[in-house]
Amino acid sequence: MSKKVILSWSSGKDSAWMLHVLNQMRDIEVLGLVTTFNQEFDGVAVHGVRRDLVEMQAQAVGLPLFNIYLPWPCSNEVYESIMQEELAKIKDVHQPSHMAFGDLFLEDIRDYRVRQMANTGYETLFPLWQLDTGKLARDMVNAGVEAVLCCIDPNQLSDRFAGRVFNDKLLDEFPESVDPCGENGEFHTFAYAGPMFRSPLSVSAGEIEERDGFVYTDIQLAE
């Protein structure tokens, strides 16, 4: 019996690669993508990517997008309450058995996910867990994943990397202190092409803005 799975979809390369991995598993049926959006900015929470671009991503990978809207600011208590309510709605309609997350090696984050899902009726999946992030980053690039750095923590990575394409050249330039996949929050990406896409999106890096201690790049559709 196949596992019916919804994905925690941040719009980044790790989420995209997770979808690619799950698509190759015979016992997995991916039902859709779940993304949390900041109501104030109408963009992905943390990543800052505009909602319309994420909706285009979902169309490009051929899956429905389940939007969850969060107020700003949003306490963890409010976040958990909203997530519980919205995931219950998805379960009532689509009957998923699992929710998949693209976490790589942070034990505390994984443990939090498991606790968060404990009373929802969902089991958790971590398809990328403990993969070597240096190898994983190169595997993504070699497989044709294309992504752009949309958010940077300037305390961990120079803002000169803002808006850069995630490729071998970028990986070669990262300082040793930076995880190649950005698992410590050094950077976040927006994926726009790769084997998980039916057709690539044509995007460009627009204006760069510092906000709330992070450096954001406005990802836009290329003209």
C-alpha positions in Angstrom: 0.0 0.0 0.0 1.5 3.3 -1.0 2.2 6.2 1.3 0.2 9.3 0.5 2.5 12.2 1.1 2.3 16.0 1.3 5.6 17.9 1.2 6.7 20.8 3.4 7.6 23.1 0.4 9.8 26.1 1.1 10.3 26.8 -2.6 14.0 26.0 -2.3 16.4 23.5 -3.7 16.2 21.0 -0.8 12.4 20.8 -1.1 12.7 20.4 -4.9 15.3 17.6 -4.4 13.1 15.9 -1.8 10.3 15.8 -4.4 12.7 14.3 -6.9 13.7 11.6 -4.5 10.1 10.8 -3.5 9.1 10.7 -7.2 11.5 7.8 -7.7 10.0 5.7 -4.9 7.3 3.2 -6.0 5.5 3.1 -2.6 5.1 6.9 -2.5 2.2 9.0 -3.9 2.9 12.7 -3.6 -0.5 14.5 -3.2 0.7 18.1 -3.0 2.9 20.8 -1.5 2.4 22.8 1.7 3.9 26.3 2.0 3.5 28.8 4.8 3.2 32.4 3.7 3.7 35.7 5.6 0.5 37.6 5.3 2.2 40.9 5.7 4.5 40.5 2.7 2.5 37.8 0.8 5.6 35.8 0.5 7.2 32.5 1.8 7.9 32.7 5.5 11.7 33.1 6.0 12.6 32.8 2.2 10.6 36.0 1.3 9.7 34.6 -2.2 6.4 36.1 -3.6 3.4 33.8 -3.4 2.7 34.0 -7.2 6.1 32.5 -8.0 5.5 29.6 -5.6 2.2 29.0 -7.3 3.9 28.9 -10.6 6.5 26.5 -9.2 3.7 24.1 -8.1 2.2 24.3 -11.6 5.6 23.5 -13.1 6.0 20.4 -11.0 2.4 19.4 -11.6 1.1 19.4 -8.0 -1.5 21.3 -6.0 -0.2 23.9 -3.6 -1.8 24.1 -0.1 -1.3 27.7 1.1 -1.1 28.3 4.9 -1.1 32.0 5.9 0.7 33.2 9.0 0.3 36.6 10.7 3.3 38.8 11.2 4.7 38.8 13.8 3.8 35.2 14.6 4.6 33.5 17.9 5.4 29.8 17.9 2.2 29.1 19.8 0.1 30.8 17.1 2.2 29.1 14.4 1.5 25.6 15.9 -2.2 26.3 16.3 -2.6 27.5 12.7 -0.6 24.5 11.4 -2.7 22.0 13.3 -5.9 23.5 12.0 -4.8 23.7 8.4 -3.2 20.3 8.3 -6.4 18.8 9.7 -8.3 20.4 6.8 -6.0 18.9 4.3 -6.3 15.5 5.9 -10.1 15.7 5.9 -10.2 16.3 2.1 -7.2 14.5 0.7 -6.4 11.8 3.3 -2.6 12.0 3.3 -0.8 9.5 5.6 2.6 11.3 5.8 4.2 14.7 5.7 7.7 14.9 4.3 10.4 17.4 5.4 13.7 18.3 3.7 15.8 18.6 6.8 19.4 17.3 6.5 21.1 17.0 9.9 19.8 19.3 12.6 18.5 17.0 15.3 16.6 19.6 17.2 14.7 20.7 14.1 13.8 17.1 13.3 12.7 16.4 16.8 10.5 19.5 16.7 8.9 18.3 13.5 8.1 14.9 15.0 6.6 16.5 18.1 4.6 18.9 16.0 3.1 16.1 13.9 2.5 13.7 16.8 -1.2 14.4 17.3 -2.2 15.2 13.7 -2.7 11.8 12.2 0.3 12.2 10.0 3.5 10.2 10.1 6.8 12.0 9.2 9.3 11.4 6.4 12.8 12.8 6.1 14.0 11.6 2.7 17.3 13.6 2.8 18.2 12.9 6.4 21.9 12.7 7.1 23.0 12.8 3.5 26.5 14.4 3.1 25.7 18.0 2.3 28.8 18.6 0.3 28.1 15.7 -2.0 24.3 16.5 -2.0 24.9 20.0 -3.2 27.1 18.8 -6.1 24.6 16.0 -6.9 21.8 18.6 -7.2 23.9 20.8 -9.6 25.0 17.8 -11.6 21.4 16.6 -11.9 20.4 20.0 -13.4 18.8 21.6 -10.4 18.8 25.4 -10.9 18.2 27.8 -8.0 19.0 31.3 -6.9 19.9 32.6 -3.5 16.9 34.5 -2.3 17.7 35.1 1.4 21.0 35.4 3.2 21.9 35.6 6.9 24.7 38.3 6.7 26.0 37.2 10.0 27.0 33.9 8.4 27.5 34.7 4.7 28.5 37.8 2.9 25.7 39.6 1.2 27.7 39.7 -2.0 26.2 36.2 -2.6 22.7 37.6 -2.7 21.0 36.8 -5.9 23.7 34.4 -7.1 22.9 31.2 -8.9 23.4 27.9 -7.0 26.1 26.2 -9.1 29.6 24.7 -8.9 31.2 28.1 -9.1 29.2 29.4 -6.1 30.0 26.2 -4.1 33.7 26.7 -4.8 33.5 30.3 -3.4 31.7 29.5 -0.2 33.9 29.8 2.9 34.5 26.6 4.8 32.3 27.8 7.6 29.2 27.7 5.4 27.3 24.5 4.9 27.1 23.8 1.1 23.3 23.3 1.4 22.8 26.2 3.9 21.4 23.8 6.5 22.5 26.2 9.3 20.4 29.0 7.9 23.3 30.7 6.1 21.2 31.1 2.9 17.9 30.0 1.3 17.1 29.4 -2.3 14.4 29.5 -4.9 14.4 26.5 -7.3 13.3 27.1 -10.8 14.5 24.2 -12.9 15.6 20.6 -12.5 14.4 17.0 -13.0 11.4 17.5 -10.7 10.1 20.3 -13.0 7.9 19.5 -16.1 9.1 22.8 -17.5 11.6 25.4 -16.1 10.6 28.8 -14.8 12.4 31.8 -16.3 13.4 34.1 -13.5 15.9 36.8 -12.6 17.3 38.3 -9.5 15.9 41.8 -8.9 16.3 44.3 -6.1 18.3 43.4 -3.0 16.9 44.6 0.3 18.0 44.2 4.0 15.0 43.5 6.3 14.6 42.1 9.8 18.3 41.2 9.9 18.4 39.3 6.6 19.3 40.2 3.0 16.5 39.4 0.5 16.6 39.2 -3.2 13.4 40.0 -5.1 13.0 37.1 -7.5 11.1 38.1 -10.6 9.9 36.5 -13.7 12.4 37.2 -16.5 11.0 39.4 -19.3 
